[in-house]
Amino acid sequence: MKQILQNLKSGLTESVEVPSPRVKAGHLLIQTTASLLSAGTERMLVEFGQANLLQKARSQPEKVRQVLDKIRTDGILPTLETVFNRLDEPLPLGYCNVGKVIEVGAGVTGFAVGDRVASNGNHAEFVCVPKNLCVKVPENVSDEEAAFTVLGSIGLQGVRLVKPELGQKAVVFGAGLIGLVVIQLLRASGCQVLAVDLDKDRLELAKKFGAEICQIGCGDPVNLAHAFSQNIGVDAVIITASAKTDEIMHQAAQMCRKRGKIVLVGVVGLNLQRSDFYEKELTFQVSCSYGPGRYDSEYELSGHDYPVGFVRWTEQRNFEAVLGAIAGGQIDVASLITHRYDFAQAAEAYKTVTGDRNSLGIILKYPTQSVRSSTICFGKAVAKGSGKCVAALIGSGNFAKMTMAPALAKTPAGLKYVAARTNGAAAAHIAKKFGFTSATTDLEEVWADKEVNTVFIATNHNSHAAMVEKALKSGRNVFVEKPLCLTDEELSRIETLVREAEAGGRSTQIMVGFNRRFSPHIKKMKELLVGRSEPLAMNMVVNAGIIPASHWVHDPQIGGGRIIGEACHFIDLMAFIAGSSIVSVNCEFLQKNANTFDTAVITLSFADGSVGVVNYFANGNKAFPKETMQVFSEGRVLALDNFIRLEGHGFKGFSNYKTWSQDKGHVSQFAEFVSLVENGGKSLIPFSDIVNTTLASFAAVKSGNEHHTIFLAEEYAKLQPQKSQVKQ
C-alpha cells in the first residue's frame, strides 16, 4: 500500500510503498476512501522538515537543552548519533481519515465490516485505528464532509472549554480551517462572533457563517472587540491562529471582560503579561486536541471508555457530535474545501499546502481497488557472509531502529526481514536503511520461512515469552531484548524447552540482551579481578529518570514495570562481575507514585559471599550520569563512569581506561552472537545465568511489595511443579 511520510532530516514528503497494517485487538482495519490535509498543521510539519538544522534548533529550544544535557553525560558522538537517527525517522502525516471497515479486531463491539467510519488515521490506503478513535458516518454525510470530523473536534473541544451561552460575545483569532469551524459552532450555540484574521478571503467566509470581521492591518482588533461588546469586553476569546508573537495573547486579554475566558487551540507565543490577567482575573486554558481521552493510553489504546455520567464529552463523543452537526446542517464544511486531488497526486497536494497560502481544506481521494500487501521486497538476495545466520528482526521501535538494526548491519548475518505488525512504515524504513531484504507486517510469514534460522526480538515485553517459545519450538536461534519474560509460568515453559533442546542434542542458541557484559569497560573490569580471593562489595547508581506513569513499561501486564524491564540489566551485570549466582534479594521501594515503583534500592547476595547494591532511581536529574559503579575488593577499587571511563585504585599497572564515546557493549554483543550462530560454540551467556537474573528481577519486585528478603532457591523450587505440568 501507499502511505504519505515526512522525513524530518531531509524535509522530503513523499508517497511510499509500505506493508499494509494487520488488524489487532481493540482496533479496526480501515480501507481509506478520503482524507483531509490540514493546511495549518501539515504546513507547519512540512516546513519544519524542510528547515536546516540551525532553524530546527531555534524552533525547539527545549530540545536543544536536552541535547546539551545528553552531551555532558553521554558524550558528543552518541548524542549526535541519537539526534540524527531521530530526525531520520519517517513521520506519518495526516489525522483526518474516512474509510470502510474491512476487519474488526478482537474485543471490538459496535462496528462491523462494511461500516463507513471517520477516524484519526493517517494518509494511507489502509489504516489500523483504535476503536475509541473511530465513529460511524451518518448516511447523509459524504466522505469529503466526514473527513472534517477529527479537525472539527479540535475546534469543538475549544468551544466546550468556553461553555458558550446564548447571547454571549466571542472573538475567534484565526480564520483558518479550525477557526471557521469554531465560528460556526459558536453561532450554533447562540453566540455573537467577531473573527480576526489577516486574510480577506477567509474573513469573507467567516462573514458568510454569521461573524462580524476584523482584518488585521485594516483596523485595531482590540478597539473593534470593545465596540463589538458595547465596551464591556467580550466573554471569551478562542485562539486558533498559528504565530510566534506574544501579541495575540496580549490583545486577547485586553479584549476580555472581567473574568472572561481565553482558550488556546492554535500555537502562539506565551510570554504572558501578568497585569493582563491579574487585573481582570481572566481564565486561560490550553485545549487538549480532540477532547478528554487524548494522550490517555488506557482510553485510546486499551479501549477503556470514561463513564458518560462523569465525562460527557470524550474524543469519540466529540467526533460523533461534529458529524451530527454536519448531518444536521449546523456547520458547513463543504464550503471549506478549496482543492481535491487523487491520492496518486499527493506530491502536488503538498505543494499546494506549502505554496498556496489561500488553500484551506485539501481533500485526497483514494482508489477503490487499493492493493493490500503485507510484505514489501527490496529485490536483494540474502547472501551476506557464510549464509549460516539468516536473520529476522521483529519489532520497529526505538531500540530496534537505533541500536539493534545498525549493529546487525555491521555483522555478516544475512538480513532478511524487519517485521512489525502495525507499523509497516517503520519496518520498511529500517529494512531499506540497513540492508534487509524485506519488510512485513505478517509475522506468520517470518515463522513459515525456513531460510530464517535466527530471530531478533525487540517488541513490547509481554510478547517476548511467546515469541521465544515459538522460536525454540521451531528450532531457531533466538536473541531477545530484555526481559526474557514477565512471569514464573513463562520462565518455566522456556526453561523446559531449553532443557529439552539440550537433551535432544540440538544446538539452538538462546540469548537475552544483557549487553553490558560485552562493554570493553566491563571486560577490563573482569580481567582486573581475575584471581581475587575475597568477596566483592559492589555499588551501582542508576539515574534512570522519570518515565510517565501512563507509559506501557509501567503496566505489569505489558511492560512488567521498570525493575523487571530495565533494572534486570544491572542485576545481571553484578552477577557477571562477581562470577557467582545470586542467592537472595532484598528490595526497598522509596517512591510509590502512581504505581510506577521505579525508585528502589536492591541488595543482592551472592553464593561466593559478594554483595551488590543497585540503586535504581527515577527521582534524579538528567545532568547527572545515568550509570556509575564502584567495586571494592582486597584493598582495591574500580570506578566506572557511565561506560566512558574506568578508573582503578590499588591496581598495579592500571590507573584508567577510557573510550572516545560511551560503549555499553551493544555492537560487540550482536557481533559475538552472530559469530556464535555461524561458527558454533558455547553460549555467550549460560542459560543458568539468564534464569538466575530473571528470577532475581522477579524477586526484587516481590521483596519490595512484601517487605522481606526473597531466597532464590525457594523461588526456583516453585518452578518445578510448573515444569512438570508443561511436560504433561
C-alpha positions in Angstrom: 0.0 0.0 0.0 1.0 3.6 -0.3 1.4 6.0 2.7 2.5 9.6 2.9 5.6 10.1 5.0 7.6 13.1 6.0 11.4 12.8 6.6 12.3 15.4 9.2 16.0 15.2 8.3 15.7 15.7 4.5 12.4 17.5 4.5 11.2 15.2 1.8 7.4 14.5 1.8 6.5 11.5 -0.4 4.1 8.7 -1.0 6.0 5.5 -0.1 5.2 1.8 -0.7 5.0 0.2 2.8 3.5 -3.1 4.1 -0.2 -2.7 5.0 -1.1 -3.0 8.7 -2.6 -6.1 10.3 -5.6 -5.7 12.5 -5.0 -6.1 16.2 -7.2 -6.5 19.3 -9.3 -3.4 20.1 -8.7 -1.9 16.6 -10.4 -1.5 13.3 -8.7 -2.1 9.9 -9.9 0.5 7.5 -9.6 1.0 3.8 -9.4 4.7 3.2 -11.7 6.5 0.8 -10.8 10.1 1.6 -8.6 12.1 3.9 -8.2 15.8 4.7 -4.9 17.7 4.6 -4.9 20.3 7.4 -3.4 23.4 5.8 -2.2 24.7 9.2 -0.9 21.7 11.0 0.6 19.9 8.0 2.1 23.0 6.5 3.9 23.5 9.9 5.3 19.9 9.9 6.4 20.1 6.3 8.1 23.5 6.8 9.8 22.2 9.9 11.2 19.2 7.9 12.5 21.5 5.2 14.3 23.8 7.6 18.1 23.4 8.1 19.5 22.1 11.4 20.0 25.5 12.8 16.5 26.6 12.1 15.2 23.3 13.6 17.2 24.0 16.7 16.0 27.6 17.0 12.4 26.4 16.8 12.8 23.9 19.6 14.9 25.4 22.3 13.7 22.8 24.9 15.1 20.0 22.6 18.4 21.8 22.4 18.7 21.9 26.2 18.0 18.1 26.3 20.7 17.6 23.7 23.3 19.6 25.7 22.4 17.6 28.8 23.0 14.4 26.9 26.3 15.6 25.5 27.5 16.3 29.1 26.6 12.9 30.3 27.0 10.5 27.3 29.5 12.4 25.1 29.1 14.2 21.8 29.3 11.2 19.4 26.4 9.1 20.9 24.3 12.2 21.3 24.8 13.3 17.7 24.0 9.7 16.5 20.8 9.8 18.5 19.7 13.2 17.2 20.3 12.2 13.5 18.6 8.9 14.0 15.6 10.7 15.4 15.4 13.1 12.6 15.7 10.3 10.0 12.6 8.6 11.3 9.6 8.6 8.8 6.8 10.7 10.2 3.3 9.5 9.1 1.3 12.6 8.1 -2.4 13.1 8.4 -5.0 12.7 11.1 -8.4 13.1 9.3 -9.4 9.8 7.7 -12.6 8.3 6.3 -13.0 4.8 5.0 -14.6 1.4 5.1 -14.1 -1.2 7.8 -12.6 -4.3 6.3 -11.6 -6.1 9.5 -12.7 -5.9 13.1 -10.2 -6.7 15.9 -10.8 -8.9 18.8 -12.8 -7.3 21.6 -14.4 -4.6 19.4 -18.2 -4.2 19.6 -20.4 -1.7 17.8 -18.6 -1.9 14.5 -18.9 -4.3 11.6 -17.2 -5.0 8.3 -18.5 -2.6 5.7 -19.2 0.3 8.1 -18.2 3.7 6.9 -16.1 5.4 9.6 -14.2 8.5 10.4 -11.0 8.3 12.4 -7.7 9.9 13.2 -5.9 7.6 10.8 -3.0 8.8 8.7 -2.9 9.5 4.9 -2.6 5.8 3.9 -4.5 3.4 1.8 -5.1 1.2 4.8 -5.0 2.2 8.5 -5.4 0.4 11.8 -7.1 2.6 14.3 -8.1 2.1 18.0 -11.9 1.7 18.3 -12.3 4.7 20.6 -10.9 6.9 17.8 -13.4 5.7 15.2 -17.1 6.7 14.7 -19.7 5.7 12.2 -20.6 8.2 9.5 -24.3 9.1 9.0 -25.8 8.3 5.6 -26.4 11.9 4.7 -22.8 12.9 5.3 -20.4 12.5 2.3 -16.9 11.1 2.7 -15.5 14.5 1.9 -17.5 16.1 4.7 -16.8 13.3 7.1 -13.1 13.9 6.6 -13.5 17.1 8.7 -14.6 15.1 11.7 -11.4 15.0 13.7 -10.3 18.5 12.8 -13.8 19.7 13.7 -13.5 18.0 17.1 -10.3 20.0 17.8 -12.4 23.2 17.4 -15.3 21.7 19.3 -13.2 21.0 22.3 -12.0 24.6 22.4 -15.7 25.7 22.3 -16.6 23.3 25.1 -14.0 24.9 27.3 -15.6 28.3 26.8 -19.0 26.9 27.8 -20.9 29.2 25.4 -24.3 30.6 26.4 -27.0 32.2 24.3 -26.2 35.9 23.7 -22.5 35.7 24.7 -20.0 37.5 22.6 -16.8 35.8 21.5 -13.7 36.6 19.4 -12.1 34.0 17.2 -8.4 34.7 16.4 -7.6 33.0 13.1 -10.0 32.1 10.4 -8.3 29.0 9.1 -10.0 25.6 8.9 -10.4 25.2 12.6 -11.2 28.8 13.2 -14.0 28.7 10.6 -15.5 25.6 12.2 -15.2 27.2 15.6 -17.1 30.3 14.3 -20.0 28.1 13.1 -20.1 26.1 16.4 -20.3 29.3 18.4 -23.0 30.6 16.2 -24.9 27.4 16.6 -24.6 27.8 20.3 -26.3 31.3 20.2 -23.1 33.4 20.4 -22.3 36.5 18.5 -18.8 36.2 17.0 -16.0 38.6 15.8 -13.5 36.9 13.5 -9.9 38.3 13.4 -7.5 37.3 10.6 -5.0 38.7 8.1 -6.7 37.1 5.1 -9.6 38.9 3.4 -11.0 35.9 1.6 -11.1 33.8 4.8 -12.9 36.6 6.6 -15.5 36.7 3.8 -16.2 33.0 4.6 -16.4 33.9 8.3 -18.9 36.6 7.4 -20.9 34.1 5.4 -21.1 32.0 8.6 -22.5 34.9 10.5 -19.5 36.5 12.1 -18.5 40.1 12.2 -15.0 40.6 10.9 -11.8 42.4 11.5 -8.9 42.3 9.1 -5.6 42.8 10.8 -3.9 45.9 9.4 -7.2 47.5 8.4 -8.4 48.0 12.0 -7.4 47.7 15.6 -8.8 44.3 16.8 -8.9 45.4 20.4 -10.9 48.6 19.7 -13.3 46.6 17.4 -13.8 44.0 20.0 -14.7 46.7 22.6 -17.2 48.2 20.2 -18.5 44.7 19.3 -19.1 44.1 23.1 -20.6 47.5 23.7 -17.5 48.4 25.7 -17.9 45.8 28.4 -15.4 43.3 26.9 -16.1 40.0 25.2 -17.0 36.9 27.2 -14.4 34.7 25.5 -11.6 34.6 23.0 -10.7 31.4 21.2 -7.3 31.5 19.5 -6.9 29.1 16.6 -4.1 31.1 14.9 -0.5 30.0 14.5 2.0 32.7 15.2 5.2 33.1 17.1 4.3 36.5 18.5 3.0 37.1 22.1 0.9 40.0 20.9 -2.1 37.8 20.2 -2.3 36.8 23.8 -1.9 40.4 25.0 -4.7 41.5 22.6 -6.9 38.7 23.7 -6.6 39.7 27.4 -7.3 43.3 26.5 -10.5 42.3 24.7 -12.0 40.3 27.5 -14.4 41.5 30.1 -13.5 40.9 33.8 -13.4 37.2 34.5 -13.6 36.5 30.8 -12.1 33.3 29.2 -9.2 32.7 26.8 -8.8 29.3 25.2 -5.8 28.4 23.1 -6.4 25.9 20.3 -3.6 27.1 18.0 0.1 27.8 18.6 1.2 31.3 19.7 3.8 32.9 21.8 3.1 32.5 25.5 5.2 35.2 27.2 2.2 36.4 29.2 1.9 39.8 30.9 0.8 39.3 34.5 -1.1 42.5 34.6 -3.3 41.4 31.7 -4.7 38.5 33.7 -4.3 39.9 37.3 -6.4 42.9 36.8 -9.4 41.1 35.3 -9.0 37.7 36.9 -9.0 36.1 33.5 -9.2 32.3 32.9 -6.7 30.9 30.4 -6.8 27.3 29.2 -5.0 25.3 26.6 -7.3 23.0 24.8 -6.2 19.3 24.6 -6.7 18.3 21.0 -9.8 16.2 20.4 -11.0 16.2 24.0 -11.0 14.0 27.1 -9.1 10.8 26.5 -6.4 12.3 24.3 -3.0 11.1 25.3 -4.5 8.6 27.7 -3.3 5.2 26.6 -6.0 3.4 28.7 -8.7 5.2 26.7 -7.0 5.4 23.3 -5.1 2.1 23.1 -6.7 -0.1 25.6 -10.3 0.9 24.7 -11.5 1.8 28.2 -14.2 4.4 27.9 -15.0 7.0 30.5 -18.5 6.7 32.1 -20.8 9.1 30.3 -22.3 10.3 33.6 -18.9 11.6 34.6 -17.2 12.5 31.3 -20.0 13.6 28.9 -17.7 14.5 26.0 -14.8 12.2 25.2 -12.8 12.2 22.0 -15.1 9.7 20.4 -18.3 11.5 21.5 -16.9 14.8 20.2 -16.3 13.1 16.9 -20.0 12.0 16.9 -21.1 15.5 17.8 -19.3 17.0 14.9 -20.7 14.5 12.5 -24.2 15.2 13.9 -23.7 18.9 13.4 -22.6 18.3 9.8 -25.6 16.0 9.2 -28.0 18.5 10.8 -26.7 21.5 8.9 -25.4 23.3 11.9 -21.9 23.5 10.4 -21.0 23.7 6.7 -17.6 22.1 5.9 -18.2 21.6 2.2 -17.6 25.3 1.7 -14.1 24.9 3.3 -12.8 22.6 0.5 -10.6 24.5 -1.8 -8.7 21.7 -3.6 -9.2 18.0 -4.4 -6.5 15.6 -5.5 -6.3 11.9 -6.3 -4.1 10.1 -3.8 -1.6 9.5 -6.6 -1.2 13.3 -6.8 -0.2 13.6 -3.1 3.0 15.4 -4.0 1.0 18.1 -5.8 -1.3 18.4 -2.9 1.6 19.1 -0.5 3.0 21.7 -2.9 -0.4 23.4 -2.6 -0.2 23.2 1.2 3.2 24.9 1.3 2.9 27.2 -1.7 -0.7 28.4 -1.8 -1.5 30.4 1.4 -5.1 30.7 0.2 -5.7 27.0 0.4 -7.9 25.6 3.1 -9.4 22.2 3.0 -7.5 19.9 0.7 -9.2 16.5 0.1 -7.3 13.4 -1.0 -9.4 10.8 -2.9 -8.3 7.2 -2.7 -8.6 4.4 -5.3 -11.4 2.0 -4.7 -9.2 -1.0 -5.5 -6.2 -0.4 -3.3 -3.6 -3.2 -3.3 -3.2 -4.6 0.2 0.2 -6.3 0.6 1.7 -7.4 4.0 5.2 -7.8 2.7 7.4 -5.5 0.6 10.6 -6.9 -1.0 13.5 -4.7 -2.0 14.9 -7.0 -4.6 18.1 -8.0 -2.8 19.1 -11.6 -2.2 20.2 -12.8 1.2 23.8 -13.5 0.5 25.8 -11.8 3.2 28.5 -13.7 5.0 28.6 -17.5 5.2 24.8 -17.9 5.0 24.7 -19.8 8.3 22.9 -16.9 10.0 19.8 -15.7 8.2 18.1 -13.2 10.5 14.7 -11.6 11.0 14.2 -8.6 13.2 10.8 -8.5 14.9 10.0 -5.0 16.2 10.3 -1.5 14.8 10.5 0.7 18.0 13.4 2.9 19.1 15.7 0.1 20.2 15.2 -1.8 17.0 15.9 1.1 14.7 18.5 2.9 16.7 20.5 0.1 18.2 19.7 -3.4 17.0 19.4 -2.8 13.3 22.6 -0.7 13.0 24.5 -3.2 15.0 23.2 -6.2 12.9 24.2 -4.3 9.7 27.8 -4.5 10.8 27.7 -8.3 11.2 28.0 -10.9 8.4 24.4 -12.1 9.1 22.1 -12.3 6.2 19.3 -9.8 6.9 16.0 -10.9 5.5 13.0 -9.4 7.4 12.0 -6.5 9.5 8.6 -7.3 10.9 6.2 -5.1 12.7 2.5 -6.0 12.9 1.0 -2.5 12.6 3.8 -0.1 11.8 4.7 -1.1 8.3 6.2 2.3 7.5 8.8 2.0 10.3 9.6 -1.6 9.2 10.1 -0.5 5.6 12.4 2.4 6.7 14.6 0.2 8.8 14.8 -2.5 6.2 15.8 -0.1 3.4 18.3 1.8 5.6 20.1 -1.2 7.0 20.0 -3.7 4.1 17.2 -6.1 4.9 15.6 -7.9 2.0 12.0 -7.5 3.1 9.7 -5.6 5.4 6.5 -7.2 6.6 3.5 -6.9 8.9 2.8 -10.6 8.7 4.7 -12.4 11.4 3.4 -15.7 10.3 5.4 -15.3 7.0 8.5 -14.9 9.1 7.8 -18.1 11.1 6.9 -20.0 7.9 10.2 -19.1 6.1 12.6 -22.0 6.5 15.5 -19.9 5.4 15.3 -17.8 8.6 17.2 -19.6 11.3 17.7 -16.7 13.7 15.2 -14.2 15.1 16.0 -11.0 17.0 13.1 -9.8 19.2 12.6 -6.2 20.1 8.9 -5.9 20.9 6.8 -5.0 23.9 7.8 -7.1 26.9 4.6 -9.1 27.2 5.2 -10.6 23.8 8.8 -11.8 24.5 8.0 -15.2 26.1 5.6 -16.4 23.4 8.0 -15.5 20.6 10.9 -17.1 22.4 8.8 -20.3 22.8 7.9 -20.2 19.1 11.5 -19.8 18.1 12.7 -22.7 20.3 9.9 -25.0 19.2 10.8 -24.3 15.5 14.5 -24.9 16.2 15.6 -21.3 15.6 18.3 -19.4 17.4 16.8 -16.5 19.3 18.1 -13.2 20.6 15.5 -11.4 22.8 16.0 -8.0 24.2 15.5 -8.0 28.0 13.5 -9.1 29.8 13.2 -12.7 28.8 9.7 -12.9 30.2 7.3 -11.5 32.8 6.1 -14.4 34.9 7.2 -17.5 36.6 4.9 -19.6 34.4 6.6 -18.2 31.2 10.1 -18.8 32.6 9.1 -22.4 33.5 7.9 -23.1 30.0 11.0 -21.5 28.4 13.4 -23.4 30.6 11.6 -26.7 29.8 12.1 -26.1 26.1 15.7 -25.2 26.5 16.4 -28.3 28.5 14.6 -30.5 26.0 16.7 -29.0 23.2 19.9 -29.7 25.2 18.8 -33.3 25.9 18.0 -33.8 22.2 21.4 -32.6 21.2 20.0 -29.6 19.3 22.4 -26.6 19.2 19.8 -23.9 19.3 21.2 -20.7 20.8 19.1 -18.5 23.2 20.3 -15.2 24.4 18.9 -12.2 26.3 20.2 -8.7 25.5 22.3 -8.2 28.6 24.7 -6.0 26.6 26.7 -4.5 29.4 28.6 -7.8 29.8 30.1 -7.0 26.4 31.3 -3.5 27.1 35.1 -3.1 26.9 34.9 -1.4 30.3 33.3 -4.4 31.9 35.7 -6.8 30.1 38.6 -4.8 31.5 37.0 -4.9 34.9 36.6 -8.7 34.8 40.3 -9.0 33.6 41.5 -6.9 36.6 39.5 -9.0 39.1 40.8 -12.4 37.9 42.4 -14.3 40.7 40.7 -12.5 43.6 40.4 -14.4 46.8 37.8 -12.3 48.6 34.2 -11.4 48.0 33.3 -8.2 46.2 31.4 -5.2 47.5 29.6 -3.7 44.6 27.6 -0.5 44.4 25.8 0.9 41.3 23.8 4.1 41.0 21.4 4.2 38.0 20.0 7.7 37.4 17.1 6.1 35.4 15.0 9.3 35.1 11.2 9.6 35.0 9.0 7.8 32.6 5.4 9.0 32.7 3.1 6.7 34.7 0.9 6.2 31.6 3.8 4.6 29.6 3.3 0.9 28.8 6.5 -0.1 30.5 4.8 0.5 33.9 1.9 -1.7 33.1 2.5 -5.0 34.9 0.7 -6.9 32.1 2.5 -5.3 29.2 5.9 -3.9 30.4 6.3 -5.7 33.7 7.5 -2.5 35.4 10.9 -0.9 35.3 12.6 -3.3 37.7 11.9 -6.3 35.6 12.1 -4.3 32.4 15.3 -2.4 32.9 16.9 -2.9 36.4 17.4 -6.5 35.3 20.4 -5.2 33.3 22.2 -4.1 36.4 21.2 -7.3 38.4 22.8 -9.3 35.6 25.8 -7.1 35.4 26.7 -7.6 39.1 26.2 -11.3 38.8 28.6 -11.3 35.8 31.3 -9.2 37.6 31.0 -11.4 40.7 31.1 -14.6 38.6 28.7 -16.1 41.1 25.0 -16.7 41.2 22.5 -14.6 43.2 21.1 -16.4 46.3 18.9 -13.8 47.9 17.4 -10.4 47.0 16.1 -7.6 49.2 14.4 -4.6 47.7 13.0 -1.4 49.2 10.8 0.9 47.1 11.4 4.5 48.0 8.6 6.1 45.9 5.3 4.6 45.1 3.8 7.2 42.9 1.0 6.3 40.5 2.1 2.6 40.9 5.3 3.2 39.0 7.6 1.6 41.6 10.7 2.8 39.9 12.8 4.2 42.7 14.4 1.4 44.6 17.4 0.1 46.5 18.0 -3.6 45.5 20.5 -5.6 47.6 21.9 -8.8 46.1 23.7 -11.5 48.0 25.9 -14.0 46.0 26.9 -17.6 46.6 30.6 -16.6 47.0 29.8 -14.1 49.7 29.8 -11.0 47.5 27.2 -8.3 48.0 25.9 -5.9 45.4 23.6 -2.9 45.8 21.7 -1.5 42.8 20.4 2.0 43.5 17.8 2.4 40.7 16.5 6.0 41.0 13.8 7.7 38.9 14.0 10.9 41.1 17.3 12.3 39.9 18.5 14.9 37.5 19.3 14.4 33.8 22.5 16.3 34.1 24.0 13.6 36.3 25.5 10.5 34.5 23.0 7.7 34.1 25.2 4.8 35.2 28.1 4.8 37.7 29.5 1.8 39.5 32.2 1.0 42.2 33.7 -2.4 43.0 35.7 -2.8 46.2 37.9 -5.8 46.9 41.3 -6.6 48.6 42.3 -3.0 49.1 41.4 -2.1 45.6 38.7 0.0 44.0 37.3 0.1 40.4 35.1 3.0 39.5 33.1 3.1 36.3 31.7 6.4 35.0 28.8 6.0 32.5 30.6 3.5 30.3 33.1 6.1 29.2 35.8 5.9 31.8 37.0 3.2 34.1 39.4 4.1 37.0 41.4 1.7 39.1 42.9 2.4 42.5 45.4 0.0 44.0 45.9 -2.0 40.8 49.5 -2.5 39.7 50.0 -1.2 36.2 46.4 0.1 35.8 45.0 3.5 36.6 42.4 4.2 34.0 40.8 3.1 30.7 38.8 5.5 28.5 36.8 5.2 25.3 36.1 8.0 22.9 32.4 7.6 23.3 30.0 5.7 25.6 30.2 2.0 24.9 27.6 -0.2 26.6 28.6 -3.2 24.5 25.7 -3.3 22.0 27.9 -3.7 18.9 30.1 -6.3 20.4 27.1 -8.2 21.7 25.5 -8.6 18.3 28.8 -9.3 16.6 29.6 -12.1 19.0 26.1 -13.6 18.9 26.1 -13.8 15.0 29.6 -15.3 15.1 28.4 -17.9 17.5 25.4 -18.8 15.3 27.7 -19.1 12.3 30.6 -20.9 13.9 29.2 -22.7 16.8 30.5 -22.9 20.4 29.3 -22.3 23.9 26.5 -19.9 24.7 27.7 -16.3 25.3 25.6 -16.2 28.4 24.9 -19.5 30.1 21.2 -20.2 30.3 21.5 -20.8 34.0 22.7 -17.2 34.3 19.7 -15.9 32.4 17.3 -17.9 34.7 19.1 -16.6 37.8 18.9 -12.9 36.6 15.2 -13.3 35.6 14.3 -14.9 39.0 16.3 -12.2 40.8 14.3 -9.5 39.0 11.0 -11.1 39.9 12.3 -11.5 43.5 13.2 -7.8 43.7 9.6 -6.8 42.9 8.2 -9.4 45.3 10.6 -8.3 48.0 9.7 -4.6 47.6 6.0 -5.4 47.8 6.2 -7.9 50.7 9.0 -6.2 52.7 11.2 -9.2 53.3 14.2 -11.0 51.7 13.5 -13.4 48.9 15.7 -16.6 48.6 16.1 -17.7 45.0 16.4 -21.4 45.8 12.8 -21.3 47.1 11.6 -19.4 44.0 13.4 -21.8 41.7 11.8 -24.8 43.5 8.4 -23.3 42.8 9.1 -23.6 39.1 9.5 -27.4 39.3 5.8 -28.3 39.5 5.0 -25.9 36.7 7.7 -27.6 34.6 6.1 -31.0 35.2 2.8 -29.7 34.1 4.3 -28.3 30.9 5.7 -31.8 30.0 2.3 -33.4 30.6 
